[in-house]
Amino acid sequence: MDVLIRLNPGLDVESARVRAQAAFGLMNSTPFLRSHLQRDQVATVLRDMVHRALHG
């Protein structure tokens, strides 16, 4: 959360916590993901989603 707040000075602690938990949730769910996409395609989608979760 400290890093997120340093990167986004207007971000409050609770919002940073939600963003961090959302990002970890996305990353932790990947072993259970079933998709017809190639592994690199899935990685690209998840990386984009995590980036958006962290940066809003």
JOGI-V746293 format. One record per residue. N is the residue number from 1. RES is the residue in one letter. SS is DSSP state (2 for helix, 1 for strand, 0 for the rest). OMEGA is omega in whole degrees, -180 to 180 (none if undefined). D_FIRST is the distance of its C-alpha to the first C-alpha in whole Angstrom. Layout:
N,RES,SS,OMEGA,D_FIRST  N,RES,SS,OMEGA,D_FIRST
This chain:
1,M,0,180,0  2,D,2,180,4  3,V,2,179,5  4,L,2,180,5  5,I,2,177,6  6,R,2,-180,9  7,L,2,-179,10  8,N,0,-173,10  9,P,0,-179,11  10,G,0,-176,13  11,L,0,178,10  12,D,0,-174,9  13,V,2,-178,7  14,E,2,177,9  15,S,2,177,9  16,A,2,179,5  17,R,2,180,6  18,V,2,180,9  19,R,2,180,8  20,A,2,179,7  21,Q,2,177,10  22,A,2,179,12  23,A,2,178,12  24,F,2,177,12  25,G,2,177,15  26,L,2,-178,17  27,M,2,-177,17  28,N,2,-179,18  29,S,2,-174,21  30,T,2,178,22  31,P,2,-177,25  32,F,2,-177,26  33,L,0,174,27  34,R,0,-176,30  35,S,0,175,31  36,H,0,178,34  37,L,0,175,32  38,Q,0,-177,32  39,R,2,-180,29  40,D,2,177,28  41,Q,2,177,28  42,V,2,180,26  43,A,2,179,24  44,T,2,180,24  45,V,2,-178,23  46,L,2,178,20  47,R,2,179,19  48,D,2,-179,19  49,M,2,178,18  50,V,2,178,14  51,H,2,179,14  52,R,2,178,15  53,A,2,-178,13  54,L,2,-174,10  55,H,2,177,12  56,G,0,none,14
